[in-house]
Amino acid sequence: MSITIFTDRISITTKTGLDIVNITFRLTDSLKQSKIINGSLNATVIGSTSSVTTIEFEPGVVNDLKKAITRFAPPDIEYDHEKAWYDGNGHSHVQAALLGPSIALPVRDGRLTLGTWQQAVIINHDNRARERVVDITIIGTA
């Protein structure tokens, strides 16, 4: 049995602020292209003001997550980053760092191993709309 490594990149358009976008179907498409049956899918969003995680992607949970993120690093307080760059997105960097840029998901029998209500999402924390790139690496047996 040999190990296969498959890489892909997807581009996601995000809106300003805490925009949460479901990328589960895009990851599933990459997995199908890879033909990997058992292994691991790693997804990393490129950039310091975006993050990736899993949630139940329904309006209530999405709003709850936005509120929680805002409580952790509110946009209306002083950040040292803004003293240097004057770009108003110090909170964006802190929020993204707290959640992290990547996730690893198990692949079993050619499918992502996710809970019934669990979806993979990227989050734009920036104070402007962004085109986000997600780098995908799938390693396993085909």
JOUR-V892706 format. One record per helix or strand of 3 or more residues. SS is the DSSP state (@ for helix, = for strand). FROM is the first residue (numbers start at 0). LEN is the number of residues. If there is no record, write none. Layout:
SS_FROM_LEN ; SS_FROM_LEN
This chain:
=_2_12 ; =_18_4 ; @_23_11 ; =_37_8 ; =_49_6 ; @_58_14 ; @_79_6 ; @_89_10 ; =_101_7 ; =_118_6 ; =_129_12
